[in-house]
Amino acid sequence: MRSSVLSVAAAALLMTGCQEQQTMSEAVHQLHVTSAEDFAKAAGQLNQDLEAVCESYSPASLAAAQQSWRQVMDRWMVFQGREKGSEAALALSWQIQFWPDKKDITGVKLNQLLKQEKSWTVADVAEQSVAVQGLGATEWFLYEHADQLENGQGCALVGAIGGRIQQSSEQLLAAWQNNPWQQMTPQMALGEYLGALNNQLDYSMKKLGRPLGKPGSPKPYQAEAWRSQTSLSHLKASVAAMQQLYLAGGHGIDALLREQGFSETADRINNQFIALLADWPQSDAMVPMLKTVAGYRELLKIYNGLEYIRIALHDEVAPELKVVVGFNATDGD
């Protein structure tokens, strides 16, 4: 009789755990859907503002388009580097943002395209290199070659690129309509979820590690969005996105750790996210900070903070939740 009661209790506990993980999967999926909606809305606004610049070029219309570009970049940070989830969504990553671009392929390709006498369309741009289809290409126009927006050829091209970004954002939203973890076992879905957070963390550390280079030898032009001088603000958006993924509206890894008796681990990770964002440098740009000892130290502090979370995920969260975290898409990059 006692054995039977224990069996029923164990089964109930197992069922509760599965329900919790199912809720987690649904919460993480909905987080991606909402973020894809936000990204699509921001991409549509950027497309409109690019058209407005070309219709009536002025410092005000240019500033509005630049602000829209920053907004859509921040919205993109939610998806950047996760490398888990919808395969259709992941396939869009390079055409939305071509980075890293160590040889400035974007600039080279855009200069080549501008020499062509052509009425550019979204379909035309879609047939070109991914280096000219996304956010890096519009940054090139808005921040380094705004003079190209005062002539017909430049406007035709940037207008087509803006349309391509909007098209890609709509494809991203469509790709996330289905929950890619729905058919997985709860534990497998949890592994994918933790893997997505781990991948994005590694990617963000490399966004910082590349320009940091070696002490005394930084590489400022390896920074993301160096043309717009907004690399640090976008890195902050990446960290905020990872915190949001970790929490998943109260149904994420943080909640699961607490439910399984690992509140101390959950507190340390969440507090590290909070501290990183609260102590974030005032500068939007990474490049000026790389040129001073004090600035370099501040950036190194952020890197160390991210590394703290990465170690906690590998050495504590994974074994506590009985998840194997394997190699990710950024390893060896």
Phi, psi and chi 1 to 4 in degrees:
 res  aa     phi    psi   chi1   chi2   chi3   chi4
   1 MET       -  -46.5  179.7   69.5  175.4      -
   2 ARG   -62.0  -40.5  179.0  177.3  172.9   80.3
   3 SER   -61.8  -39.0  175.2      -      -      -
   4 SER   -65.5  -41.4  175.3      -      -      -
   5 VAL   -63.9  -42.3  170.4      -      -      -
   6 LEU   -64.3  -38.2  -71.9  174.5      -      -
   7 SER   -64.0  -42.2  -63.2      -      -      -
   8 VAL   -64.3  -41.6  170.5      -      -      -
   9 ALA   -63.7  -42.8      -      -      -      -
  10 ALA   -64.1  -41.2      -      -      -      -
  11 ALA   -64.7  -39.9      -      -      -      -
  12 ALA   -64.6  -40.4      -      -      -      -
  13 LEU   -64.3  -41.6 -174.5   61.3      -      -
  14 LEU   -63.8  -42.2  179.8   61.4      -      -
  15 MET   -63.9  -40.8 -177.1  175.2  -66.0      -
  16 THR   -62.2  -42.8  -60.5      -      -      -
  17 GLY   -62.2  -41.0      -      -      -      -
  18 CYS   -65.3  -40.2  -71.2      -      -      -
  19 GLN   -64.1  -39.2  -71.3  172.2  -16.0      -
  20 GLU   -62.9  -43.4  -70.9  168.1   -7.7      -
  21 GLN   -70.6  -32.1  -67.8 -168.7   18.7      -
  22 GLN   -65.4  -43.3 -178.3   63.8   31.9      -
  23 THR   -60.4  -39.2  -59.7      -      -      -
  24 MET   -60.8  -47.0  176.3 -174.8  -68.6      -
  25 SER   -58.6  -44.5  170.7      -      -      -
  26 GLU   -65.4  -39.3  -67.7  169.2   -3.6      -
  27 ALA   -66.4  -42.1      -      -      -      -
  28 VAL   -66.9  -39.7  171.9      -      -      -
  29 HIS   -63.0  -46.1  173.3 -119.6      -      -
  30 GLN   -63.0  -33.6 -173.5   55.3   49.6      -
  31 LEU   -60.7  -41.2 -175.2   63.2      -      -
  32 HIS   -69.2  -39.4  -75.8   80.8      -      -
  33 VAL   -62.6  -48.2  172.6      -      -      -
  34 THR   -61.4  -40.8  -58.7      -      -      -
  35 SER   -67.3  -36.7  -62.2      -      -      -
  36 ALA   -66.8  -36.6      -      -      -      -
  37 GLU   -63.7  -43.0  -70.4  171.1  -12.5      -
  38 ASP   -63.6  -40.8  -68.9  -17.9      -      -
  39 PHE   -65.3  -43.1  177.7   64.6      -      -
  40 ALA   -63.1  -40.7      -      -      -      -
  41 LYS   -63.5  -43.9 -177.1  177.5  179.0  179.6
  42 ALA   -66.1  -37.9      -      -      -      -
  43 ALA   -65.3  -38.4      -      -      -      -
  44 GLY   -64.5  -38.7      -      -      -      -
  45 GLN   -67.6  -40.3 -174.7   61.2   54.1      -
  46 LEU   -60.8  -44.3  173.3   62.7      -      -
  47 ASN   -59.2  -43.2 -166.7   26.2      -      -
  48 GLN   -62.8  -42.6  -70.7  179.6   29.0      -
  49 ASP   -71.4  -30.8  -72.9  -18.3      -      -
  50 LEU   -66.3  -40.6  -72.0  171.9      -      -
  51 GLU   -63.5  -38.6  -68.9  175.5   -2.8      -
  52 ALA   -66.0  -38.4      -      -      -      -
  53 VAL   -60.8  -44.4  171.8      -      -      -
  54 CYS   -72.5  -30.0  -73.4      -      -      -
  55 GLU   -72.4  -36.6  -72.1  173.9    2.0      -
  56 SER  -151.1   87.2  180.0      -      -      -
  57 TYR   -69.5  129.7 -177.2   90.3      -      -
  58 SER  -160.9  162.9   69.6      -      -      -
  59 PRO   -56.0  -35.6  -28.5   37.4      -      -
  60 ALA   -69.9  -44.8      -      -      -      -
  61 SER   -68.3  -34.8   62.8      -      -      -
  62 LEU   -66.4  -44.2  177.2   61.8      -      -
  63 ALA   -62.0  -37.8      -      -      -      -
  64 ALA   -64.5  -41.3      -      -      -      -
  65 ALA   -68.2  -38.3      -      -      -      -
  66 GLN   -63.3  -41.2  -70.6  173.5  -23.4      -
  67 GLN   -64.9  -38.7 -178.4   57.5   36.2      -
  68 SER   -65.3  -37.0  -71.1      -      -      -
  69 TRP   -63.2  -43.9 -177.8   85.9      -      -
  70 ARG   -62.1  -38.4  -67.6 -176.6   61.5  166.2
  71 GLN   -65.8  -44.6 -174.9   83.0  -13.4      -
  72 VAL   -70.1  -32.7   77.2      -      -      -
  73 MET   -62.6  -45.5  -89.4  -70.0  -74.3      -
  74 ASP   -61.1  -39.6  -79.6  -14.0      -      -
  75 ARG   -66.4  -32.7  -63.7  -70.4 -178.2  -94.7
  76 TRP   -70.5  -27.8  169.7 -118.2      -      -
  77 MET   -57.9  -23.8  -65.8  -58.7  103.7      -
  78 VAL   -60.2  -38.2  172.6      -      -      -
  79 PHE   -97.5  -18.8  -60.3   97.5      -      -
  80 GLN   -63.4  120.9 -175.2 -164.3   59.2      -
  81 GLY    83.4    0.8      -      -      -      -
  82 ARG   -71.6  -40.8  -74.4 -167.5 -180.0  169.0
  83 GLU    54.9   28.0  -62.9  -59.0  -31.9      -
  84 LYS  -138.6  152.8  -64.6  -72.7 -176.6 -179.8
  85 GLY   111.5 -139.0      -      -      -      -
  86 SER   -64.3  120.4  166.0      -      -      -
  87 GLU   -63.4  -38.0  -68.6  -63.4  -34.1      -
  88 ALA   -63.7  -36.9      -      -      -      -
  89 ALA   -69.9  -42.7      -      -      -      -
  90 LEU   -62.7  -32.2  -65.2  176.1      -      -
  91 ALA   -67.1  -15.8      -      -      -      -
  92 LEU   -89.4   -9.2  -61.4  168.4      -      -
  93 SER   -55.7  -48.9  -64.9      -      -      -
  94 TRP   -68.0  -35.4  -81.3  103.3      -      -
  95 GLN   -75.1  -21.3   71.4 -169.8   50.0      -
  96 ILE   -81.4  -42.2  -68.8  173.1      -      -
  97 GLN  -143.8  116.1 -174.6 -168.9   24.2      -
  98 PHE   -92.6   99.7 -178.5   77.3      -      -
  99 TRP  -162.4  139.8 -169.0   87.1      -      -
 100 PRO   -74.0  152.4   25.7  -34.5      -      -
 101 ASP  -126.2   71.0 -174.2    5.2      -      -
 102 LYS   -62.6  -27.9  -62.6  177.9 -178.5  179.4
 103 LYS  -106.8   14.8  -61.5 -179.3  179.7  179.8
 104 ASP    51.3   47.8 -169.7   21.9      -      -
 105 ILE   -61.4  -34.2  -64.4  173.7      -      -
 106 THR   -58.2  -51.0  -63.6      -      -      -
 107 GLY   -62.4  -43.1      -      -      -      -
 108 VAL   -61.9  -47.5  171.9      -      -      -
 109 LYS   -66.8  -41.1  -66.2  -73.0 -174.0 -177.7
 110 LEU   -64.7  -39.8  -74.3  172.9      -      -
 111 ASN   -62.2  -37.2  -84.7  -48.8      -      -
 112 GLN   -66.4  -42.5  -69.4  174.0   -9.3      -
 113 LEU   -68.0  -34.7  -64.0 -176.3      -      -
 114 LEU   -67.3  -20.0  -74.7  168.2      -      -
 115 LYS   -81.0  -11.0  -67.5  176.0 -178.1  176.9
 116 GLN   -87.6  131.7  -61.1 -178.6   28.2      -
 117 GLU   -82.4   96.0  -67.0  -65.5  -30.3      -
 118 LYS  -151.7  143.0 -172.5  169.5 -176.5  174.7
 119 SER   -89.9   94.9  -62.8      -      -      -
 120 TRP   -69.1  140.6  -68.8   96.3      -      -
 121 THR  -124.3  167.7   66.0      -      -      -
 122 VAL   -59.0  -40.9  172.9      -      -      -
 123 ALA   -62.9  -37.9      -      -      -      -
 124 ASP   -63.6  -45.8  -67.5  -29.9      -      -
 125 VAL   -63.7  -36.6  168.5      -      -      -
 126 ALA   -62.4  -21.8      -      -      -      -
 127 GLU   -89.4   -6.6  -65.7  177.7   -3.9      -
 128 GLN   -89.4  179.3  -58.5  -61.4  -42.0      -
 129 SER   -58.0  145.2  163.3      -      -      -
 130 VAL   -61.3  -18.1  -70.2      -      -      -
 131 ALA   -63.2  -21.5      -      -      -      -
 132 VAL  -113.6   12.9  -59.0      -      -      -
 133 GLN  -101.8   -7.9  -67.5 -174.7   33.6      -
 134 GLY  -131.1 -151.1      -      -      -      -
 135 LEU   -66.2  -34.6  -62.9  168.5      -      -
 136 GLY   -65.0  -34.9      -      -      -      -
 137 ALA   -68.2  -41.3      -      -      -      -
 138 THR   -70.1  -32.8   46.8      -      -      -
 139 GLU   -61.8  -41.1 -178.6 -167.4   19.6      -
 140 TRP   -56.4  -44.5 -174.8   88.2      -      -
 141 PHE   -69.6  -50.4  -83.5  104.0      -      -
 142 LEU   -70.3  -30.0  -70.4  169.8      -      -
 143 TYR  -114.4  -22.9  -71.0   93.6      -      -
 144 GLU  -116.9  -26.3 -165.3  172.9   37.1      -
 145 HIS  -135.5   49.8  -63.3  -81.9      -      -
 146 ALA   -62.6  -22.8      -      -      -      -
 147 ASP   -61.6  -25.1   57.6  -57.4      -      -
 148 GLN   -69.3  -15.8  -66.6  -70.7  -18.2      -
 149 LEU   -85.5    3.2  -56.9  179.6      -      -
 150 GLU  -102.1    4.2  -62.7 -176.7   78.6      -
 151 ASN  -129.3  159.5   66.7   67.5      -      -
 152 GLY   -63.0  -40.4      -      -      -      -
 153 GLN   -65.9  -45.5 -171.6   65.8    8.6      -
 154 GLY   -63.4  -41.0      -      -      -      -
 155 CYS   -67.8  -38.6  -83.0      -      -      -
 156 ALA   -61.0  -41.4      -      -      -      -
 157 LEU   -72.1  -47.9 -178.2   54.1      -      -
 158 VAL   -66.9  -31.6   79.1      -      -      -
 159 GLY   -64.8  -40.2      -      -      -      -
 160 ALA   -68.4  -36.7      -      -      -      -
 161 ILE   -67.3  -42.0  -65.7  170.6      -      -
 162 GLY   -59.9  -40.3      -      -      -      -
 163 GLY   -65.9  -36.2      -      -      -      -
 164 ARG   -66.7  -40.8  177.3   59.7  168.5  165.5
 165 ILE   -62.7  -43.1  -65.4  171.7      -      -
 166 GLN   -63.0  -42.3 -177.1  173.9   -4.4      -
 167 GLN   -60.8  -44.2 -177.9 -176.3   71.4      -
 168 SER   -63.3  -38.4  -63.0      -      -      -
 169 SER   -66.2  -35.7   74.0      -      -      -
 170 GLU   -69.6  -36.0  -68.7  165.4   -6.1      -
 171 GLN   -67.1  -37.4  -67.7  171.2  -11.5      -
 172 LEU   -63.3  -44.5 -175.9   76.0      -      -
 173 LEU   -62.8  -43.0  177.9   56.6      -      -
 174 ALA   -63.6  -38.9      -      -      -      -
 175 ALA   -65.5  -28.6      -      -      -      -
 176 TRP   -91.1    4.2  -86.4  109.1      -      -
 177 GLN   -66.9  -30.3  -67.1  -51.4  -58.5      -
 178 ASN   -98.3  139.8  -65.7  -39.3      -      -
 179 ASN   -77.5  111.1 -174.7  -17.1      -      -
 180 PRO   -70.8  -13.0   27.6  -35.4      -      -
 181 TRP  -101.6    0.4  -54.5  -68.8      -      -
 182 GLN   -62.1  -37.2 -168.0  170.0   19.6      -
 183 GLN   -90.1   -0.9  -58.0  -56.5  -40.2      -
 184 MET   -84.6  157.8  -64.9 -178.0 -178.2      -
 185 THR   -65.8  153.2   63.8      -      -      -
 186 PRO   -53.6  -40.8  -28.8   36.6      -      -
 187 GLN   -70.2  -36.5 -164.3   65.4   10.2      -
 188 MET   -66.8  -40.4 -174.1  178.7  -66.7      -
 189 ALA   -64.0  -37.6      -      -      -      -
 190 LEU   -64.1  -39.5  175.2   59.7      -      -
 191 GLY   -62.8  -40.4      -      -      -      -
 192 GLU   -64.5  -41.2  -73.4  -74.4  -66.9      -
 193 TYR   -62.8  -50.3  172.3   16.9      -      -
 194 LEU   -64.2  -35.6 -176.0   57.8      -      -
 195 GLY   -63.9  -39.2      -      -      -      -
 196 ALA   -62.4  -43.4      -      -      -      -
 197 LEU   -65.8  -41.4 -178.0   57.4      -      -
 198 ASN   -64.0  -44.4  178.9   65.3      -      -
 199 ASN   -60.7  -45.5  -74.8    1.8      -      -
 200 GLN   -66.3  -34.9 -167.7  167.2   30.0      -
 201 LEU   -64.8  -46.4 -177.4   59.9      -      -
 202 ASP   -60.3  -42.6  -79.7   -6.0      -      -
 203 TYR   -63.1  -43.5 -166.0   93.5      -      -
 204 SER   -65.3  -37.4  -64.7      -      -      -
 205 MET   -66.1  -35.3  -70.2  179.0   68.1      -
 206 LYS   -72.6  -30.4  -72.1 -180.0  179.4 -179.9
 207 LYS   -62.4  -30.4  -70.6 -154.2  -61.9 -177.5
 208 LEU   -90.0  -38.9 -171.2   51.8      -      -
 209 GLY   -66.2  -37.2      -      -      -      -
 210 ARG   -59.0  -55.4  -75.4 -169.3 -179.4   96.7
 211 PRO   -68.9  -27.4   19.5  -30.1      -      -
 212 LEU   -63.6  -36.2  -81.6  171.7      -      -
 213 GLY    57.3 -139.5      -      -      -      -
 214 LYS  -101.7  151.3  -64.0  178.8 -179.5  178.9
 215 PRO   -51.1  125.6  -28.0   35.9      -      -
 216 GLY    89.3  -10.4      -      -      -      -
 217 SER  -135.3   63.6  -59.0      -      -      -
 218 PRO   -69.6  161.3   27.1  -34.8      -      -
 219 LYS  -124.6   79.0  -59.7  176.8  179.4  179.0
 220 PRO   -58.3  -31.4   18.7  -31.3      -      -
 221 TYR   -83.6    5.2  -66.2  107.7      -      -
 222 GLN   -90.7   -4.9  -68.5  -65.3  -46.6      -
 223 ALA   -71.5  144.5      -      -      -      -
 224 GLU   -68.1  142.7  178.9 -176.6   46.9      -
 225 ALA    54.2   40.6      -      -      -      -
 226 TRP   -70.7  -27.5   60.5  -94.2      -      -
 227 ARG   -63.4  -40.9  -72.8 -174.4  170.2   95.8
 228 SER   -88.0   -6.7   57.7      -      -      -
 229 GLN    57.1   43.4  -67.6  -70.9  -74.8      -
 230 THR  -127.0   17.5   56.9      -      -      -
 231 SER   -61.0  -37.3   50.9      -      -      -
 232 LEU   -74.6  -34.6 -160.7   54.3      -      -
 233 SER   -67.6  -35.4   66.4      -      -      -
 234 HIS   -73.0  -32.9  -60.2  -46.6      -      -
 235 LEU   -65.1  -37.8 -178.6   60.1      -      -
 236 LYS   -62.0  -40.9 -176.1  178.5 -177.4 -179.8
 237 ALA   -62.8  -34.7      -      -      -      -
 238 SER   -64.1  -44.8  -64.6      -      -      -
 239 VAL   -64.7  -42.0  175.0      -      -      -
 240 ALA   -62.3  -38.0      -      -      -      -
 241 ALA   -66.5  -37.6      -      -      -      -
 242 MET   -68.4  -38.9  -73.4 -173.6  -74.7      -
 243 GLN   -62.3  -42.5 -178.2 -170.1   33.6      -
 244 GLN   -62.5  -40.1 -175.0 -175.6   44.8      -
 245 LEU   -67.0  -41.5  179.4   61.6      -      -
 246 TYR   -60.7  -40.8  170.0   72.6      -      -
 247 LEU   -82.9  -38.6  -64.0  171.8      -      -
 248 ALA    46.4   50.5      -      -      -      -
 249 GLY    61.4   31.7      -      -      -      -
 250 GLY    85.9    5.4      -      -      -      -
 251 HIS  -124.4   19.4  -60.6  -72.0      -      -
 252 GLY   -99.7 -157.2      -      -      -      -
 253 ILE   -59.7  -38.9  -69.1  172.0      -      -
 254 ASP   -56.1  -49.2 -179.0   84.2      -      -
 255 ALA   -65.8  -40.9      -      -      -      -
 256 LEU   -64.8  -40.0 -171.2   59.3      -      -
 257 LEU   -59.4  -44.7  -74.8  168.4      -      -
 258 ARG   -66.1  -41.2  -62.6 -179.6 -167.7  -78.0
 259 GLU   -64.9  -28.7  -72.1  161.4    0.8      -
 260 GLN   -97.6   11.4  -63.0 -164.6   13.1      -
 261 GLY    89.1   18.0      -      -      -      -
 262 PHE  -114.6   48.3  -57.4  109.3      -      -
 263 SER   -61.9  -33.7  -66.9      -      -      -
 264 GLU   -63.1  -44.0 -174.9  179.2  -18.7      -
 265 THR   -61.8  -46.3  -56.9      -      -      -
 266 ALA   -59.7  -43.5      -      -      -      -
 267 ASP   -62.4  -45.0  -75.9  -21.5      -      -
 268 ARG   -64.3  -40.6  -78.0 -169.2  -71.7  101.9
 269 ILE   -68.9  -47.9  -66.7  174.1      -      -
 270 ASN   -64.3  -39.9 -167.2   42.2      -      -
 271 ASN   -64.6  -32.7  -71.8  -20.5      -      -
 272 GLN   -67.8  -41.2 -176.1   63.3   31.6      -
 273 PHE   -60.5  -46.6  -86.2  122.2      -      -
 274 ILE   -60.5  -44.7  -68.1  170.6      -      -
 275 ALA   -65.4  -41.3      -      -      -      -
 276 LEU   -59.1  -47.6  -87.7  171.0      -      -
 277 LEU   -71.9  -35.3  -66.3  169.8      -      -
 278 ALA   -70.0  -33.6      -      -      -      -
 279 ASP   -97.0   14.4  -63.3  -22.6      -      -
 280 TRP   -62.7  139.5 -156.5  -94.7      -      -
 281 PRO   -58.0  152.2  -23.5   33.9      -      -
 282 GLN   -71.7  -27.6  -66.1  -62.4  -50.1      -
 283 SER   -69.0  140.4  174.1      -      -      -
 284 ASP   -83.1  -20.5  -74.5  -21.7      -      -
 285 ALA  -102.6  141.3      -      -      -      -
 286 MET   -89.0  -35.1 -166.8 -178.6  -66.3      -
 287 VAL   -56.9  -49.3  173.2      -      -      -
 288 PRO   -60.5  -34.0  -22.7   34.3      -      -
 289 MET   -69.7  -30.8  -65.2 -177.9   69.2      -
 290 LEU   -67.1  -17.5  -71.2  166.8      -      -
 291 LYS   -91.8   -2.7  -63.6  179.1 -179.9  178.8
 292 THR  -125.4  152.1   68.2      -      -      -
 293 VAL   -63.8  -43.4  173.2      -      -      -
 294 ALA   -64.2  -42.9      -      -      -      -
 295 GLY   -65.2  -42.2      -      -      -      -
 296 TYR   -60.7  -40.7 -169.1   93.2      -      -
 297 ARG   -65.2  -37.2  -75.4  175.2  177.9  166.2
 298 GLU   -63.6  -42.0  -83.4 -163.0   85.0      -
 299 LEU   -67.5  -38.0  -65.2  174.3      -      -
 300 LEU   -65.3  -33.6 -164.6   58.5      -      -
 301 LYS   -63.8  -40.3 -177.5 -179.8  177.6 -178.5
 302 ILE   -63.4  -44.5  -65.7  172.5      -      -
 303 TYR   -58.3  -45.2 -174.0   92.2      -      -
 304 ASN   -65.2  -35.2  -69.3  -23.9      -      -
 305 GLY   -64.6  -40.9      -      -      -      -
 306 LEU   -67.6  -37.5  -66.2  173.1      -      -
 307 GLU   -65.1  -35.3 -172.8  170.4   42.7      -
 308 TYR   -58.7  -44.9  178.0   93.3      -      -
 309 ILE   -67.0  -40.4  -62.9  173.5      -      -
 310 ARG   -61.4  -44.1  179.4  169.6   68.6  172.5
 311 ILE   -63.3  -40.8  -68.7  171.4      -      -
 312 ALA   -62.6  -39.7      -      -      -      -
 313 LEU   -64.7  -43.0  -69.1  178.4      -      -
 314 HIS   -73.6  -49.0  -84.6  -83.9      -      -
 315 ASP   -89.7  -19.0  -63.4   -7.5      -      -
 316 GLU  -121.8  -57.3  -63.5  177.4   70.4      -
 317 VAL   -61.7  -49.1  175.0      -      -      -
 318 ALA   -58.0  -51.1      -      -      -      -
 319 PRO   -68.5  -34.8   17.6  -28.4      -      -
 320 GLU   -65.1  -36.5  -73.8  170.9   -3.6      -
 321 LEU   -95.7    4.0  -61.2 -177.4      -      -
 322 LYS    58.5   48.8  -62.4  178.8  175.0   57.0
 323 VAL  -118.2  134.4  174.5      -      -      -
 324 VAL   -93.2  118.6  177.2      -      -      -
 325 VAL   -99.1  111.6 -179.7      -      -      -
 326 GLY   -91.7 -167.7      -      -      -      -
 327 PHE   -65.6  150.5  -69.0  105.2      -      -
 328 ASN  -118.8  177.1   62.4   64.4      -      -
 329 ALA   -66.2  -16.1      -      -      -      -
 330 THR   -97.3   -7.6   66.6      -      -      -
 331 ASP   -63.2  136.3  -76.3  -32.4      -      -
 332 GLY    80.5    2.3      -      -      -      -
 333 ASP   -72.9      - -176.9   10.9      -      -
